[in-house]
Amino acid sequence: MVSTLQLFPSSSTSCIRILPSFRVIKPRFITLATSNSASLSSESIGINGSSSLVKEKEEKEKGSVNNGVMNGLFGSRIEKKDIDSTNQSSEDLDVLWDDGYGVNSVKDYLDIAKDMVKLDGGPPRWFTPLECGKPLKNSPVLLFLPGMDGIGLGLILHHKALGKAFEVRCMHIPTSDRTPFEGLLKIVEDAVRLEHSLFPNRPIYLVGDSLGGCLALSVAARNPTIDLVLILSNPATSFGKSQLQPLLPILEALPNELHITVPYLLSFVMGEPVKMATVNIEKGLSPVKTVENLSENLTGLLPRLSGLADIIPKKALLWKIKLLNSAAAYTNSRLHAIKAEVLVLASGKDNMLPSGDEAQRLKMSLKNCRVRYFKDNGHTLLLEDGVNLLSVIKATHMYRHSRRYDYISDYLPPSMSEYRKFAVEGNALFRTAASAAMFSTLGDGKIVRGLEGVPTEGPILLVGYHMLMGLELPLLIEEFLRVKKVMVRGIAHPILFSTKSETAKQEFSNNDIVSLFGAVPVSASYMFKLLSTNSVVLLYPGGAREALHSKGEEYKCFWPEQPEFVRMAAQFGATIVPFGAVGEDDLAQYVLDYDDQMKIPFLGDFWREQNEQAIKLRADATGEVGNQNMFIPGLLPKIPGRLYYLFGTPIETKGKKKELKDRDNANVLYLQIKSEVENMMSYLVKQREEDPYRGIVERTLYKTFDTPLDQIPTFEP
């Protein structure tokens, strides 16, 4: 016998019952609460999809707020002391944690939604999917505002991931409900104000899908003093230009018997079926196997689309279209009042709304608006493959616990799905071409293959040579994640974090990936914070001068004269690990450096103008290290050779704080580290001549036997 939860709202309280012999909504139990119902403690809901029974409590045991006004909106927010004692802190989230992305799909959405509407009724309410589990300590709240369907399951692909970073609350609007836009707005606004009264120093996240985007914007316009972060997925503010407008008279005249055909039409108008069907297909499969899985998913998806007729019956559909019209008009008249931080997620293949053009309008109309454009996705963006919502929020630095984003305390390590998508699959071609050979040095001076000689007990400071265009970075970060399960936090140029060049067609970019994988802007304060939190920090003293060097300057260190990183490392007892990397000349032919490009008409003027506007680092530095002109080197690809890395003997600074506080002593160690980096590069340049698998042809032949890239032989150290 199985059971599920159903809410029976009344004028004063809500009764939660266990109904036997009713079909399970998958393994998820959903607790619903209306705006005037009793609060539900965290003990009232099962966690992580478990099938624990609901415990009924008396009102006095639940700690109701304001004599029942707005009780039940955030059940697990009331008993804060009990909850916080069991919650994790941000440091407890492991690197490569399971975010659950790809486990659920649109088929799950349709199955669960169909069950939810069977016995649906009552006013709009909030619920928490049990898949969300318990969030990290002091996590902000996230309110999901649904689109036309009103079900509130639009984040089903993202429940587990978002549930770690946020206290998730989803709005459910029953199909029979006819609350006008102003009424829905009041419900959301009351929830926001209650949350703000409980935690005035925390941001409140509003994720609005289509219609929900209008709700989020309107709440922000009416509450400019509350710290709101708006994530809008194809907001319906452009509904006046929607393709659904001409359909309204046709839908009204359509016989009820033919309404069953409408869901199939809507499914192709609103979303991209192929994108929906590829969500849970494992990446990296053979083309034949991928097509087989896609065909199987589409075959299972299409019959379920008839369920949309129950989710959005004819009368509800007509009402929702009118609701969208009033929502767009109300919201557009108030855009000027919005001060909230806004991120618009726009689809390039939205057949319901002109979302690409609307993103541009909103970016120009709102004071603090950014855009991420997904050119291959449809209107139901959050239900389609290729969009991990938490990844986007993290990469754009919009995940924070207070008024200002902190690169250290607000950072969440990459999940396993992010690692696979960006570090493995997204970098597969370069990884195959470069086929990195990594070496490290043990305490006795012996050089071994792999990272065995590199400690991971922080704080660790990796100090090395910055190859042309940072070619060594992706594989270095990936190797530490794969082998050591350690996130290396790189100190990067501020230009990688600038939003000035972003446009309304800004896609998820390399800069986003850099942020996603832990980079922070170069600054003494950030380095101080990272070392104080026992992090593994990656520092390139040569900075942009090395990464954008001139022809003939490969493997030459351009370091400043000040040994400040040595003194800071000693302050925290950090272990310094020098390293060298070579191979840029095996991957590309350097054709045009900065001096060459300055001689080219128009191009020289362009770079000169860009450098005048660019952020200046080490402007007061003497020597070559202060010559940090920004440009893109002209390169021609070569038949790939190989990248080589060597990590030197770890240098302990623990217990040497007083000794290295002296600038002369620190300078001696500084010069020693620089000399070791240069010697390691000289060693690698010489030793690679003895590598029988330095060329990609030899490696490809060897790999015919399915040998992993990291196990392809190289020279003997």
MILOBA-785359 format. One record per atom (N, C-alpha, C): residue in one letter; x, y, z. Coordinates in steps of 0.2 Angstrom, whole numbers, plus 5000, padded with zeros to 4 digits. Example, Ala and Ser with C-alpha at 12.3 -4.5 7.8 and 13.67 -1.06 7.14 Angstrom:
BEGIN
A506649725039A506249785039A506649845039S506449895035S506849955036S506450005039
END
This chain:
BEGIN
M500449945000M500050005000M500450065000V500350114996V500750174995V500350234998S500650284999S500350345002S500550414999T500150464999T500450534997T500050585001L500250645000L499950695005L499450735001Q498950755004Q498450805001Q498250855007L498150915004L498050975009L497250985008F496950995014F496251015014F496251085018P496251135014P496251205017P495551215020S495551255025S494951275029S495051355030S494651385034S494651455035S495251465040S495451425044S495951435050S496551395049T496451335048T497051285048T497051235042S497551205041S497651155036S497751085039C497351035036C497450965039C497850925034I498350895036I498750855032I498550785033R498350745028R498150675029R498550635025I498650565027I498950515023I498350475020L498350475013L497850445010L498150375007P497850325010P498150255007P497850245000S498250194997S498050174990S497950224985F498250284986F498250334981F498950334978R498950344971R499550344967R500150384970V500750364971V501250404973V501450454968I501650514970I501950564966I502650554966K502850504962K503550474962K503750464969P504350474971P504550464978P504550534982R504250584979R504250644982R503550664985F503650684991F503050704995F503050784995I502450814993I502450884993I501950914998T502250955002T501850985007T501551055005L500951065005L500651125002L500351165008A500351235008A500051275013A499751335010T499251355012T498951415009T499151475014S498951535011S499151595015S498851605022N498351565023N498051575030N498051515034S498551465032S498551405035S499051405041A499051345045A499551345050A500251325047S500751345051S501451335048S501651265049L502051235044L502251165044L503051165046S503151135051S503851135053S504251085049S504951085049S505351045045S505250975047E504950955053E504850885054E504250865051S503850905048S503250885045S503350855038I503950865035I504050845028I504650795028G504650745024G505150695023G505750735019I506350715020I506950745017I507250695012N507450725007N507850695001N507450634998G506850644997G506450594994G506250534998S506350535005S506150485009S505450475009S505150425012S504450415012S504250415020S504550455023S504350465030S503650495031L503250475036L502550495037L502550565039V502050605038V501950665041V501750665048K502050705052K501850715059K501450775060E500850755063E500350815064E500550845071K500550905071K500750945077K500250995079E500151005085E499751065087E499951125085E499551175085E499751245083E500251275087K500151265094K500651295098K501351265098E501451205095E502051175094E502451195088K502051225083K502351245077K502651315077G502551355083G502851425083G502551465078S501851475078S501551515072S501751585073V501751625068V501951695067V501351745066N501351795070N500851855069N500151825069N500051785074N499351755075N499051725069G499451695065G499151655060G499151695053V499351755053V499351795047V500051765043M499951745037M500451725033M500851655036N500551625041N500851565043N500751515038G501251465038G501251415033G501551425027L501751495026L502151505019L502751475019F503151475025F503851445025F503851405031G503651345030G503551295036G504251285039S504751275035S505451255038S505851315041R505551375040R505851435042R505651455049I505151425052I504951445059I505351425064E505551355064E505951335070E506651335068K506951395068K507651405065K508151375070K508051375076K508651355081K508751275079D508151235079D508251165078D508551155071I508351195066I508551175059I509251195058D509451255061D510151275059D510651225062S510451195068S510951145071S511051085067T510651075062T510751015058T510951035051N510851095049N511051115042N511851115042Q512051115035Q512751115034Q512951185033S513651195034S513851265032S514151255025S514351315022S514551315015S515151275014E515551275020E516151235019E516051155019D515451135020D515351065021D515151035014L515051085009L514851055002L515451034999D515550974997D516150944994D516150964987V516850964985V516950974978V516650914974L516450924968L516050874964L515550834968W515150874971W514550854974W513950834969D513550794971D512950774966D512450824967D512350854961D511750904961D511150874958G511150814956G510550784953G510350804946Y510750844943Y510450864936Y510450814931G509950804928G509850744923G509450684926V509350684932V508950634935V508250634933N507950694933N507250704932N507250734924S506650734922S506550754915S505750784914V505650804908V504950824907V504450774908K504650714907K504150654908K503950654916D504450664920D504250664927D503850724929Y503950784926Y503550844927Y502850824925L502750794919L502050784917L501650734921D502050684923D501750634928D501550654934I501950694937I501850724944I501250774943A501350824938A500850874938A500150844936K500050794933K499450754931K499150734938D499550704942D499350684949D499150744953M499450794953M499350854957M498650884956V498450884949V497850924948V497250874948K497350814950K496750764951K496250794956L496550804962L496150824968L496350894969D496450934964D496651004966D496051054967G496251104971G495751154973G496051204978G495651254979G495851304984G496251354981P496451404985P496751464983P497551444981P497851494978P498651484977P498951474984R499551434984R499851414990R500651404988W500951394993W501751374993W501851304995F502351274991F502551204993F503351204992T503551154996T504351134995T504351064993P504651054987P504850984985P505350954989L505150894991L505550854996L506250844993E506350834986E506950824983E507450884985C507250934987C507650994988C508050984995G507850934999G508150925005G508250985010K508750975014K508951035018K509551075015P509451135015P509951185012P510551195017L511051225014L511651245018L511451295023K511851305028K511651345034K511651415031N511151455034N511051525032N510951535025S510651485021S510451495014S509951545013P509951585008P509351635007P508751595004V508151625004V507551595002V507551604994L507251554991L507151564984L506351544982L506051594980L505351584978L505251574971F504951524969F504851504962F504151524960L504051564955L503451594952L503351564945P502851514945P502751474939P502451514933G502451484927G502251514921G501451494920M501251484914M500551474912M500251414915D500651364916D500351304919D500151314927G500551354930G500351364937G500551314942I500751254940I500851194944I501451214949G501951244947G502451254952G503051204951L503051164946L503551114946L504051124940G504051194938G504551214933G505251204934L505451194941L506151184943L506351114944I505951064941I505950994943I506650974941L506950994936L507650974934L508151004939H507951054943H508451084947H508351084955H507851044957H507651044964H508251024968K508650974967K509150944971K509750994972A509951024966A510451074966A510251134970L509651164968L509451224971L509351214979G509051154980G508951144987G509551144992K510151134989K510751144993K510951214994A510851264990A511051334990A510451374993F509851354992F509251394994F508751354998E508351395002E507751365005E507151374999V507051324996V506551334990V505851334992R505451374989R504751384990R504451394983C503951344981C503651354974C502951374975M502751414971M502051434971M501651394966H501051374969H500551324966H499951364965I499751374958I499051404957I498651344954P498151324958P497651274955P497351294948T497251244944T496951254938T496251284938S495851274944S495251304944S495251374947D495851394949D495851464952D495851524947R495451574949R495451634945R495651694949T496151694953T496451754956T496751794951P496551864951P496851904946P497551924947F497851954943F498551964943F498752004950E498352054951E498452094957E498452054964G497952004963G497851954969G498551914970L498751884964L499351844964L499951884967L499951944965L500551994967L500452004974K499952004977K499852014984K500151954988I499951894986I500251834989I500951834989V501251854983V502051844983V502351904987E502051964987E502252024990E502252004998D501651975000D501651965007D502151915009A502351865005A502851815007A503551845007V503651895002V504251925002V504351975008R503852005010R503852055016R503952015023L503651955023L503751915029L504451885029E504751865024E505451835024E505851895026H505751955023H506152015024H506152035032S505552025035S505552045042S505851985046L505951925044L506251875048L507051885047F507251895041F507951895039F508151965035P508152015038P508152085034P508852095031N509352055033N510052065030N510152015024R509651975023R509751925017R509451935011P509751925005P509351934999P508751884998I508251904995I507751854993I507751844985Y507751784983Y507751764976Y507051754974L506851784968L506251774965L506451744958V506251684957V506351644950V505751644946G505651684941G505051694938G505051664931D504651624929D504551584923D503951614919S504051654914S503551684909S503051724913L502451704915L502051744919L502351764926G502751714929G503051724935G503551784934G503851794928G504351844927G503951914929C503351914926C502951984927C502851994935L502651934938L502551944946L503251964949A503751934947A504451954951A504552024950L504552054943L504652124942L504152164945S503552154946S503052194949S503152194957V503352144960V503552144967V504152184968A504652184964A505252224964A505052294964A504652314959A504452384958A504052414964R503752364967R503352394973R503752394980N504252354980N504652354986N505452364984P505552424982P506252444980P506752444986T506552444992T507052444998T507252375000I506852324998I507052255000I507552224995D508052194997D508552164993D508352104989L508152114983L507852064979L508352044973V508451984972V508751954966V508251924961L508151944955L507751924951L508051874945I507851814945I508051774939I507451764935L507451784929L506851784924L506951744918S506551694918S506651644912S506051664907N506251694901N505851714896N505251754899P505351804902P504751844906P504251864901A503651864903A503051874898A502851954897T503351994899T503252064898T503152084891S503352034886S503252054879S502652014876F502152004881F501551964878F501151994873G501252064873G500852094868G501052084861K501652054860K501952034854K501951954853S501551924857S501551844857S501151814852Q501351754850Q501051724844Q500351694847L500251694854L499651664857L499051714856Q499251784855Q498751834854Q498151814849P498351804843P497851784838P497551724839L497751674843L497451614845L496851624849L496851674853L496251684858L495551674855P495351704850P494751694847P494651624845I495151594842I495051524840I494951474845L495351484851L495251444857L494551454860E494351514860E493651524863E493151484859A493251484852A492751454848A492851374847L493351354849L493551284848L493051234852P492751184849P492351144853P492751104859N492451084864N492751054870N493050984868E492750954863E493050884861E493650894857L493850954854L494450964851L495050994855H494851004861H495351034866H495950994867I495850924866I496350874867I496950884863T496850924857T497350934852T497750994854V497451034858V497851104860V498551084863P498551044868P499151024872P499751014867Y499550974862Y500150954857Y500351014853L499951054851L500151124848L500551164853L500251174859L500651214864L501351184865S501451114866S502051084867S502551104862F502351114856F502851134851F502951204851V502451244853V502551314853V502951344859M502851314864M503151334870M503851304871G504051244869G504651214871G504951184865E505651164866E505951124861E505951054863P505551004860P505450934862P506150904862V506550914857V507250874857V507650894863K507650964865K507950984871K507750954877M507050944877M506750914883M506950844884A506950814878A507150734878A507850724879T508250764878T509050754879T509250764886V508850784891V509050804897V509450754901N509150694901N509450634905N509850584901I510050604895I510450564891I511150574892E511550524894E512250524896E512650554890K513050604892K513450634887K514050584885G514350594879G514950554877G514750484874L514150474873L513950404870L514050414863S514050354860S514150354852S513550384849P513650414843P513050444840P512450394839V512550324838V512050284837V511650274844K512050264849K511750254856K511350314858T511650374856T511250444858T510650444854V510650424848V509950434844V509450384847E509750324849E509250274851E508950294858N509350324862N509050354869N508650414867L508750454862L508350514861L507650484858S507750434854S507050414851S506650384856E506950344861E506650314867E506250364871N506650424872N506350474877N505750504873L505850524867L505350554863L504750514863T504850444862T504250404862T503850404868G504250404874G503950404880G503650474882L503950524879L503650594881L503050614877L502950594871L502450624867L501750594869P501650534871P500950514874P500750554880R501250574884R501150604890R500850674889L500950704883L500750774882L500050784882S499650724881S498950734882S498750754889G499150744894G499050764900G499050834901L499250874897L499250944897L498550974897A498050934894A497350954893A497050954900D497350914905D497050914912D497450964916I498050974914I498451024918I498251094916I498051104910I497851174907I497151154903P496651144906P495951134903P495751204899K495251194895K495151254890K494951314894K494551314899K494351374903K494951404906A495351364909A496051384912A496451414907L496551384901L496951414896L496751484894L496051494893L495851554891L495951604897W495851584903W495951634908W496751654909K497151604908K497851614908K498151664903I497851664897I498051704892I497851774893K497251784896K496951854898K497451874904L497651824909L498051844914L498751874912L498951834907L499651854904L499551934901N499051944898N498952014895N498952064901S498552054906S498552104911S499152104915A499552054916A500152044919A500652094916A500752084909A501252124905A501052194905A500452214905A500252284905A500452314912Y500252284917Y500452304924Y501152314925T501552264923T502252264924T502652314920N502452314914N502852364910N502752434912S502152454915S502052524917S502452544924R502852484926R503252504933R503952484932L504152464926L504952444925L505352504928H505152564927H505652624929H505752624937A505352584941A505452584948A505852534951I506052484947I506452424949I507152444950K507352424956K508052434958K508452364959A508052314959A508352244961A508852224956E509252174958E509752144953E509352094949V509452104942V509052064938V509452024933L509351954932L509651914927L509151884923V509151904916V508651874911V508951814908L508551764908L508751704904L508351704898A508651714892A508251724886A508351664881S507851634878S507951584873S507951614866G508351584861G508351604854G507851564850K507551514853K506951484849K506351484853D506151534856D505551544859D505051554854N504551514853N504051524848N503351554851M503451564858M502851594861M502951664862L503551684864L503651754865L504351774861P504351844859P505051864856P505551884862S505751824865S506151834871S506851864870G507151854864G507751884863G507751954862D507251984859D507152054858D506952084865E506552044869E506352074875E506952074880A507352034880A507952034884A508352104883Q508452114877Q508752184875Q508352244878R507752244877R507352294880R507352304887L507352244891L507452244898L508052264900K508652244897K509252264898K509352344898M509052374893M509052444892M508652484897S508052454899S507552484903S507752484911L508052424913L508152414920L508852444922K508952464928K509552494930K510152444932N509952384933N510452334935N510252264932C510352254926C510052194922C510652164918R510652104919R511152064914R510752014911V511051984905V510651934901V511151874900R510851814900R511151754897R510651724892Y510951724886Y510551704880Y510751634878F510151594877F510251524875F509951514868K510351514863K510051514856K509751454854D509851404857D509551334854D508951314859N508751354863N508251334868N507551364866G506951334869G506351364868G506051394874H505451404874H505151444879H505151414886T505051354886T505151314893T505851304894L506251354895L506951354896L507151304901L506851314907L507051284913L506951204913L506551184908L506351114908L506751074902E507251114899E507651094893E508351074895D508651034891D509351024892D509851084890G510351084894G510851134892G510851194897V510351194902V510351254906V510251224914N510851224917N510851214924N510751274928L510151294931L510051354934L510551374939L510751334944L511151354949L511851364946S512051334941S512751354937S512651424935V512151444932V512051514929V512151564935I511751544940I511751594946I512451604949K512751544950K513451544952K513951584948A513951564941A514451594937A514351664936T513751694937T513651764936T513751804943H513951774948H514051804954H513451824958M512851794956M512251814959M512051774965Y512451724967Y512351694973Y512651724979R512251754984R512651784989R512151774996H512451795001H512051785008H511951855011S512251905008S512151975011S512052025005R512152085007R512052135001R512552134996R513152114998R513652114993R513952044992Y514152034985Y514451964984Y515151964987D515251904990D515951894992D516251834989Y516851844985Y517151784981Y517351724985I517351734992I517651684996I517051645000S516651685004S516151655008S515551635004D515451664998D514851654994D514951604988Y515551574988Y515751534983Y515551464984L515251424979L515051354980L515451314975P515751264977P516251224973P515851194967P516151174962P515851144956P515551074958S514951054955S514650994956S514950944951M514750884951M514950834947M514750844940S514050864939S513850884932S514150944929E514350994933E514751044931E515451024928Y515750984932Y516350954931Y516350924924R515850874923R515850834917R515650884911K515250934912K515050974906K515551014904F515851054909F516351104907F517051084907A517251044912A517951024912A518150964908V517650914907V517750854903V517550854896E516850864896E516550864889E516750934885G516650984888G516751054885G517551064883N517951024887N518651034885N518950974882A518550924880A518850864877A519350864871L519150914867L519650924861L520250944863F520350994867F520951024869F521350974874R520950934878R521250884882R521550834878T521250814873T521550754868T522150784865A522050844862A522650874858A523250884863A523150914869A523750924873A523950864877S523550824879S523750764882S524250774888A524050814893A524550834898A524950774901A525550784902A525950744906A526150784912M525950764918M526050794924M526550754929F527050794932F527550764936F527550804943S527750774948S527750814955S528450784958T528650824963T529250804967T529050784974L529350724976L529250704983L529650744988G529550734994G529950764999G530750744999D530950694996D531650674995D531950694989G531550734985G531750754979G531650714973K531350654974K531250614968K530650634964I530750644957I530150664953I529750604951V529150604951V528650554950V528150574945R527850534941R527250544937R526650554941G526250614940G525650624943G525750674949L525250684953L525250734958L525350714965E525650654966E525750624972E526150674977G526650714974G527050754978G526750814980V526150834978V525850894979V525350884985P525450924991P525050914996P524350944995T523850924999T523250954998T522950985004E523350975010E523051005016E523251075016G522751115016G522851195015G523151225022P523351285021P523351325015P523951305010I523851305004I524351284999I524351344994L524951364992L525051414987L525451384981L525151374975L525451354969L525651414966V526351414964V526651474961V527051454955G526851484949G527151454943G527151504937Y527351474931Y527351514925Y526751514922H526551574919H525851584916H526051574908M525851524905M525951504898M525551554894L525751564887L525351604883L524651594883M524251644884M523451644884M523251594890G523651584894G523451534900G523251464897L523651444892L523451374889L523551314894E523951324900E524051274905E523451264910L523051324910L522551324916L522051274916P521651264910P521151214910P521351144913L521851114910L522051044912L522351044919L522651094921L522851094928L522351094933I521851134932I521251134936I520851074936E520751044930E520450984929E520850924933E521450924932E521850864935E521850874943F521850924946F521750934953F521050914955L520550924951L519850904953L519850834952R520050804947R519950734945R520350684950V521050704951V521450664955V521450684963K521450744965K521450764972K520750784975K520250794970K519650814973K519650884976V520150924973V520250984976V520151044971M519751094974M519651154970M520251204970V520551214965V521151264965V520851334963R520951384968R520651444967R521151494964G521051514958G521551554954G521451624955I522051664956I522051734956I522051764949A521551794947A521451814939A521451884938H521551904932H521551974930H520752004931P520652064933P519952084934P519552094928I519952094922I519552094916I519152034914L519251984917L518851924917L518251924920F518151974925F517551984929F517152044927S517352074922S517052134920S516352124916T515852164917T515252154914T515052214909K515552254908K515452314903K515352294896S515652234894S515552214887S514952164886E514652154891E514052104890E513452134886T513152094882T512652124878T511952084879A511452094876A510752064877A510851994873K511351984870K511451914867K512051874870Q512151894876Q512751864879Q512551794881E512951744878E512851674880E513351664886F513251594888F513651574894F514351564891S514851604894S515451614891S516051584895N516651594892N517251564895N517351604902N517151664902N517251704908N516751674914D516151654912D515751624917D516051564919I516351524915I516651454917I517251474922V517651524920V518151544925V517951554932S517351594932S517051604939S516751544942L516451504938L516151444941L516651394944F517251394941F517851354944F518351394948G518051444952G518451464958G518851524957A518951554951A519451614950A519151674954V519651714957V519451774960V519851834957P519651894957P520051954955P520651954959V521251974955V521851984959V521752044964S521952024970S521952074976S522252044982A522552084986A522952054992A522352034997S521852064997S521352045002S521051985000Y520851964994Y520651904992Y521151844993M521751854992M522251804993M522351795001F522251845005F522251845012F521651805014K521051815012K520551775014K520551705012L520851685006L520851615003L521351585008L521951605009L522451575013L522151565020S521751615023S521551605030S520951555030T520651535024T520151475024T520451415022N521151405022N521551345020N521351325013S521351365009S521251355002S521851334998V521751304992V522351294988V522251344983V522751394983V522751454979V523251444973L523051474967L523551474961L523751544960L524351554960L524651624959L525151624953Y525051674949Y525551684944Y525851754945P526451754948P526751824949P526851864943G526951834937G527051864931G526451894927G525851864930G525151894927G525151894920A524751954918A524651964911A525251974907R525751994910R526452004906R526651944903E526651884907E526851824905E526351794900A525651794902A525151764898A525151794891L525351864890L525251894884L525951924882H526451874882H527151894881H527251904873S527851924872S527951934864S528351874861K528451874855K528751824852K529451814854G529651754855G530351744858G530451744865E529851754869E529951764876E529551704880E529451654876E529151594880E529651564885Y529351544890Y529651514896Y530151564900K529951624899K530351674903K529951714908C530151714914C529751734920C529851814920F529251844921F529251924922F528851934928W529251924934W529051934940W529152004943P528752024948P528952094951P529452084956E529752134958E530352134963E530052124970Q529452134972Q529252134979Q529052054980P529352034986P529151964988P528551954992E528051994991E527451994995E527151934996F527051894991F526651824992F527051784997V527751784997V528051745002V527951765009R527851825010R527751855017R527051835019M526551845014M525851825016M525751755017A526151705013A526151635014A526351615021A526951655023A527151635030A526751655036Q526351715034Q525851735040Q525351675041F525151635036F524651585037F524951515038G525651515037G526051445038G525851405031A525751435026A525551405020A526151365017T526051315013T526551275009T526551305002I527151325000I527251354993I527451294989V527151284983V527351234978V527451264972P528151274970P528251304964P528151254958F527951284952F527851234946F528051264940G528251224935G528351254928G527951214923A527851244918A527351214913A527651234906V527751184901V527951204894V527551164889G527551194883G527151154878G526751204873E526751274875E526451314871E526651314864D527351314863D527651314856D527551244853D527251194856D527051134853D526351134850L525951184853L525251184851L525051244846A525451294846A525251354841A525951384839Q525851414833Q526451454830Q526251534832Y526651564835Y526551634837Y526651674831V526151714828V526251754822V526251824823L525751854827L525751924828L525651934836D526251974838D526251994845D525952064845Y526052094851Y525752164852Y526052214848D526752214847D527152264843D526952254836D526852194833D526652174826D525952204825Q525452204830Q524752224829Q524752304829M525152334833M525152404833M525352434826K525652394822K525852424816K525352414810I524852384812I524252364807I523752424808P523552454802P523052504803P522452484806F522052524809F521452504813F521552454818L521852404817L521952354823L522352384828G522852424827G523252454832G522952504836D522452544832D522052594835D521552564840F521352504838F520852474842F521152444849W521752414848W522052394855W522252454859R522452504856R522652564860R522052594863E521552594860E520952624864E520652574869Q520752504868Q520552454873Q520952464879N521552474878N522052474884N521952544888E521752594884E521652654888E521052644893Q520552604891Q519952594895Q520052534900A520552494899A520552434903A520852454910I520652404914I520852414921I521652404922K521952444925K522652454926K522952414932L523352364931L523652334936L524452344936R524752354942R525452364943R525652424938A525252474938A525352534934A525952574937D526152564943D526752594946D527352554947A527252494944A527852444944A528352464939T528952444941T529552464937T529752404933G530052414927G530252354923G529752324919E529852264916E529452234911E528752214914V528752194921V528152174924V527552224923G527752284923G527252334923G526952344916N527252314911N527052324904N526552264902Q525952284904Q525352234904Q524852254898N525052264892N524552284887N524152224885M523452234885M522952184884M522852174876F522852114874F522752104867F522652034866I522452014860I522351944858I522951924853P523451884855P523951864851P523751824845G524051834839G523951804833G524251734833L523851684833L524151614833L523951574827L524351524825L524151474820L524251404823P523651364823P523751304826P524251254823K524651214827K525151174824K524851094825I525151054822I525050984823I525250974831P524750954835P524850964842P525450924845G525850954849G526350914853G526050894860R526350924865R526050894872R526250954877L525850954882L525950994888L526250954893Y526750994897Y527150954902Y527151004908Y526950974914Y526951014920Y527450974925L527751014929L528250984935L528151034941F527850994946F527751034953F528351014957G528751064959G529351054963G529251034970T529751034974T529751014981T529351064985P528851044989P528451084993P528951124998I528851194999I529151235003I528751255009E528951225015E528551245021E528751315024T528251355026T528351415029T528051415036K527751365038K527451355045K528051365050G527951405055G528451425060G528951475058K528851495052K529351545049K529151615049K528551625052K528251695051K528651755053K529051745059K529451795061K530051805057E530351745055E530951745050E530851785044L530251765040L530051785034L529751855034K529551885040K529351945040K529851995038D530551975039D531052015037D531052015029R531052075026R531052075019R531652045016D532252055018D532852015015D532751945015N532551915021N532451845021N531951815016A531351855016A530851845011A531051845004N531451895003N531751904996N532151844994V532551814998V532951764997V532551704995L532051684999L531551634997L531251644990Y531051704989Y530651724983Y531151714977L531751734977L532151724972L532351644971Q532351614976Q532451534976Q531851504972I531251524974I530651504970I530651514963K530751574961K530851594954K531351554951S531851544954S532451504950S532251434949E531851404954E531651334953E531151334948V530651384947V530151384942V530551384935E531051424934E531451434928E531751364927N532051334932N532451274931N532051214929M531451214932M530951164930M530751164923M530651224920M530451234913M531051214909S531651234911S532251204907S532251134907Y532151104912Y532151024913Y531650994908L531051024908L530450994904L530651004897V530851064895V531051074888V531551024885K532051004890K532550964888K532250884888Q531850874893Q531650804894Q531150784889R530750834886R530250814882R530450784875E531150804874E531450774868E531450704868E531450674874E531450594875E530850564875D530250604874D529650574875D529450544868P529350474868P529150444861P528450464859Y528050494864Y527350504863Y527150584863R527650614861R527650694861R527150714856G527150684850G526650694845G525950664845I525450704842I524850674843I524750614839V525050604833V525050544829V525250484834E525750484837E526050434841E525550414847R525250464850R524750454855R524150424853T523950454847T523250424844T523350354843L523950324840L524050254839L524050214845Y524350244850Y524350214857Y523650204860K523250264859K522650264862K522150214859T522350194853T521850144849T521650084854F522050074859F521950014864F521550044870D521250104869D520750134874D521150144881T521750164880T522150194886T521950264888P521850274894P521650344896P522250394895L522050454893L522550504892L523050514897D522850504903D523350514908D523850454909Q523650404906Q524150344906Q524550334900I524450374895I524950374889I525650384892P526150344890P526850344893P527150414890T527650434894T528050494892T528750474894F529150524894F529850514896F529950494904E530450454905E530650434912E530950494916P530650524921P530950574925P531650554928
END
